[in-house]
């Protein structure tokens, strides 16, 4: 079979988790598929750049003629640019609808969700939380399969003695759902070092006054791997996540995780993280204090994290996708 993955154009501030996900799956999919990764030529900003990306995908499909075109996530509107063959859509999150209202909500819902879902022959999402959220907006969308994301195989175990005197806490992202302001308030008064990979606003920089910290706005993937290795705690206390990649990345590295008790993160983390209320600064602070002071708890969570990562093995996840692809195309194409 000929399989075309259609990806967004990644933004410069660490926006590459979706692309890494499907690149990690590629070696396992290539055992049965001739595979091409296509990237949108324009960022997902404004009507004209998006329209041009849709037309560019249409041209690619017309020339290469894949049996299946799989839009990998985020830029769901690319589904409008697939004129032939079977169409698969993966949905990671629909946060774009969370705050939208009125005509903006109606337009986003149609072009990013209702239309793409209707055009898809198969729909996957990365967590039960995302599936449930889709169904709140599209109650009749019944063809959704939950297939989790995978651990990038470049995240490997890297044992490190925990720094009880001044532990390093890794924080990734500053989008509103990442809840960074509450986390920064929670770390005030603690003897910790903050390692932040995000573009910060003035209020967040103000909250860092008097704290030990380092900030990287944009970071190559290899440097991100090193950030995980240097960390003692990885914190992802988001108010909402479609999945929560840093959880399993931290677990694979052997780092203790602090995360939220809501949305997809408890399911993704399994028993390998300490859960806190992301809307409570007090709860976040108490969680950090517990991890810093309790060695046996840290060891228990790290061990559980290694076990949890087995659920996200790329060889296992790839088979779930191949099962979908096989159902979509005739047997003579597969032979």
N, C-alpha and C positions, 0 to 999 in steps of 0.2 A: 504494500500500500504506500501511497505518497501522502505524507503528512506535513502540513505547513503550520507552524506556530506563528501567530501574529501578536507581536508585543508592542507595548507603548515605547515611546522614546524616553529613557530614564532621565530624571532631573539630576542636577549636579550634587544635591545635598543628600547623598546616601540612599537614593531612591532606586534600589536594584534588587529587592528581595524576590519579586515575582520572576524576574529574568533568571536569577540564580536557581530558583525552584525548578524551572523547566530545563535549564541547562544540566542540572544534577540528574534529572530523569532521563536525559537524552541517551546515554550509553545503554540503558536498559530497554528503551523504546526502539532503538536502532536495530535490535535483533530481529524485529519484525517489520520495520518501516523505513522507507527512504525519507529522511527528515531534513527539513529546512527551517531555520529560524529567521523570521522577517521582522524588522523593527520599523515602526512608524517613522516617517521622515521629519515629522514636526511634533513639537510638544502639544499636549492636550490643553491648549489655551485659545479660546475664541472660535468663532464659527468657521472662518476661512481656513486656518491651519488644520482643524479637524476634518473639514470637507476634503482638503487636499490629501490628508492621510487616508481617508476612505477611498478616494479615487486611486491612490497609489497602490493600495491593497487590491482593489479591483483589477488593476493592470497586472499585478503579480500573479493573481489567481488565473486570469485569462491566459497568461503566457506559460505558467508552469503546470497548470491543471492538476492540482492535488485532489486525491480522493476525499480528504478531510482537511478542513481549515479550522484550527483551534485558536480562538481568541483567548489569550492567557490570563486576562484580568485587567481591571481598572478602566481601560479604554473600550468599554462594552460597545460603544457606538461603531466600532470597526466592523461589527456584524453586518452593517448596512453595505459594506463593500465586498461581500462574498457572493458573486453571481452564480457560481456553479459548485457542485459537490456537496458533501455533507458538512454541516456546521456544528461545532462544539463551542460552548461558552463556559469559562470558569469565572465564578464570582467570588472574590475574596472578602469584600466588604461593600456595604451600600451606605456608607456614612455620608455620601453626597446628598442623600435625601433627608438626613436627620434634622437639619435646621431649615430646609427649604420650605417655603410656603407659597400659596397662591399659584400664580401663573408659572413662577420659577419651578415650583414643585411639579406641576403638570408637565412642563417641558422636559425636565430632567427625568422624570419617571418614564415618559414615553421614549425618549431617545437613548437613555442609558439602561432602562430595565424592561419596560413592557415590550417595545419593539424588538430588542435583541433576544429576549427570552422567547418571543413568538417565532423568530427566525431560526432559533437553534433546534437542531435535531436531538441534542443531548445537552444537559446543563449540569455542571458540578459546582460545588462550593466547598470551602476548606474547613468549615466547622458547622456543628448543629446550630450554634448561635446565629451564624449568618443565614442558614436556611430558614430559621424561624423568623428572622427579620425580613427576608424576602417575602415570605408568606403573609406577613402583616401588610405589605404593600400590594402583593399580588396573590390573593387567597387561592386562586385557581391554578397556580403554577405547581403542578403535581409531579413533574418529571425531574425533580432535583435530586441528585445523588451527592452525599457527603464523601469527599475524598480528601484526606488531610494533606497538608504540604509535607515537605521532607526536610531532613537535616542535611544541609550541605556537607559533603564528605570532607571538606577542608576544615571543618570544625572537629577537632580531635582532642582526646583527653590530654590535659596539660596540668599535672598536679602542681600545687603551690601551697606553701604554708600560709595559713590565714593570719593576716596582720591584725592582731587584737588591739594594738595600741592606736593605730590610725588606718583603718581599713579603707580601701578604695572602692567606691560605689560607681558602677557604670550606668549611665543614663543615656538612652537613645531616643532622639526625636523630640520636637517641641510643638507638634500639631496640637490643637486644643484637646483632643482625646487622650494625649499622652500625659496630661495632668501634671506637667512639670512644675508649675508654680506651687502647688500643694506639696509636692515632694521636696522642693527647695526649702519651703517653710519648715517641713518636718526634719530636715537635716541640720537646721540652725541649732547651735548649742551642742552638737555632737562632734567629737574629735574624729572627723572623717575627711577623706579627700574625694572630691567629686570629679569623675572623668565623664565629660559631657560631649556627645556627638550630636550637635544640633545648631541651628541658627537661632540665637536668643534675641528677645526683644528687650526694651529698656527696663521693664519691670522685672524680668528674670535676671538681668545683670545686676539690678539693685539688690535683689534677694541674695545674691552671691557675695555681697560685701561682708568682709570679715571671715569668709570661709576659704578653705584650701580647695582650689579647683583648677582644672584645665579644660579648655573648650576647643573643639575642632568643628568647624562648620561643614566642611567637605572632607571626605576621607577615602582613600583607596581601600579596596577590599582587604588586601594583605595587612594594612595598618589596623583595620577593624578587627581582624583575627587577633592581632597583638593586644588590642584593647581588652578583649575578653580574657586573654591569658594574664594580663596584669591586674585585672579586677579581683576583688575579694567577694563582692556582692554585685549581682546584676538586678536592677530594680526596673520593673515594668508595671507601675501602678496606674494603668490607664483606666479611664472611665468607660471606654468601649474599645474592643478589638475584634476585627474579623477573624483573626487567628492569634497572633502574638509570637512572631518568629523569634525574638530575643530569648524567649523562655527556653525553647529547645536548643537554641544555639548555646546558651549558657550551660544547660544541662549536659550537652555533649562535650563541652570543654571541662566540666567538673566544677562549676561555680554554683554557689548557693543563690537561690532566686527568691526575690520578694515580688509578689504580684497581686492582682486584684481578686476579690471574691465575687466578681460579677462578669457578665458577658461570656466570651469564649475561654477566658484564661484559666479558670479552674479545670475545665475539661482538658485543655491542652497540657497543663502542668501536671495533671495526675496527682500523685502523692509527692512529687518532687519540688514543691515550693511552699513557702509560707504565705498564706493568703491574708490580706488586710482590706479594710474598707477604703476604697480610693477617694471617697468624698470626705474623709476624716483625716485631718493632719495628725491628730493624736494617734489614730490607729496606725498610720504609716510610720510615725516615729517609734511607737512601741514595738512594731514589727522589726524595724532596724535594730533597736536596742536588744531585742530578743536574739536576733541572729548574731550580733556582735558578742554577746555574753555567754551564749549557750553552745559549746563545742559539740556536744552529743547531738543536739538538734541539727546543727549544720551538717555533720557527718551523715545523719539519717536522711536528710533531704538530698544531699549530693548522691548518695547511693541509689535512692529512689529515682532521681533524675536520670542516671545512666540507664536504669531499667525502663523508664518511660520512653526514652529515645528510640527504643526498638520498634515502637509503633509507627515511627516515621522513617523507616528504612526505605531508601529509594527503590530497591528491587521489589519490595512489597507494593508500594504505591504505584509503580509503573504497571504492574499487572492489572491493577484496578482500571487504569486508563485503557490498556490494551483490550480489556474485556468490553469496554464501551465501543472502541473503534471497530472491533470485530463484528459487533452487532449491527453496525451502521452500513457496512459495505458487503457486497456479495462474496461468497466463498471463492469464486474464480479469481477475484482480485488478490485474495490472500495467498493463493497457491503459487 
